[in-house]
Every structure is written in C-alpha cells, then in structure tokens.
C-alpha cells in the first residue's frame, strides 16, 4: 500500500505562492517513478483549493487534495461555514478533522468533531481524524463502531507539533498499538515535526506522515519526499 504524505499548509500561503509551489513541483518521468510509492495529499486553505486543483490537472501531478476542516452541518444557512456539499467538483478526497490547533484555539469539542466526521463520510470524503494521547479515548466514545472503522487516524502528540521535537519511533510504536485497541486496525499516520531526516523512520512504523512546517517551502518538502523515497516500506 502507498504511504500517505500529507502537506498541511494550515493558514499559510497566497495565490501567488500556490502558483510557485505547484508550478515547480517535480514531475519528470524519473521523479514520478520515485514518488509513486506515496499518496501525496495537499491541504491548502479553502480559498486556494480551486487554483491548486487547476494546476494539479494542468501539470498532471499525482497530488490529491484535502481540506483542513469541514462544517458539522449540511449546506444551508450557516454563515461562514464550508459544507461538504460546497466542495463538489473540487476533487477533495480527504478532510483533516479535529486538529489540535482547532481543539485548542477554536474550542472544538469531541461531539462537534464527530459531526464533522459524519459530514465527510456522507460526501465520500475520507476523514483524517487527528488525535493526541490525552483525548483519543474520549473522542472514540463520540463515534459509533461502524464509523471508527472508516477513519484514517493522524496521531499528533501536542508537544511534537511545530516544536522540532518529534516523537521517538519507540513511543510511536507503543501508541500505535494502544490506538488500534480502541479504533481497530485502521491506517495510522504520524504528525509532529516530521522532516527529511526523520521521515523514513516514521514511514517504517506507520502508514504515513502529516507534515506541517516542512511542507511550506517546496524545497523542504521535495527533500523530505526524496529522502523518504530511498527506502522500501
Ligand atoms: P509540524 O505540524 O509538522 O509543523 O509539526 C504538523 C501538524 O500540525 O499537522
């Protein structure tokens, strides 16, 4: 199975910067072969999705698109929300949900996040549920058993996010087992200070990585991908 490599841009980038990043993303035949072992998924801010889709199609890039959030409601009178229905025709395959920054800065609750998961599933968008050790049990109790099996989990220890202090692979191996006891044998990706030097260690242990800071500059992200591509998993 391909390893997931998510690029989570968070609230960064402008139209011009998206043009630069995607116009220069490697896509020679040789590059494509190297990158074929990865499911590369880009999560730009909402206003940049349409442009990203256009460039990805024009350049025939093997990059999928994700949203960084989703409304817990359907379409309708919910000012400021972006509903799954609004995303039709944008080729959105994944939704990153319950990121710790949203739980922390926007007070997202486990119930709200569970509602977002349902919306994603109703529109055939794969939910990528972000979890930390502190609340993964509680979050699971807000989801039905049938829903748990449809998730892609992103284990993101709070202390590792944006700190330069990634979790140790040993810790990750232990938490992976614990997570799977609660959520079942679903794919698990790791996020938190992933870079070109440590990416292969994490890919050997789990199903992929969620990259924040090291996905912002194209050169850093390419270094990470090519470093990862030197191994078989
Ligand atoms: P980071 O962010 O790679 O900058 O640590 C990861 C994340 O928050 O998803």
Boltz pocket constraint, residues with backbone or C-beta under 6 A from the ligand:
constraints:
  - pocket:
      binder: B
      contacts: [[A, 8], [A, 156], [A, 160], [A, 161], [A, 162], [A, 163], [A, 164], [A, 191], [A, 192], [A, 193], [A, 194], [A, 210], [A, 211], [A, 212], [A, 213], [A, 214]]
      max_distance: 6.0
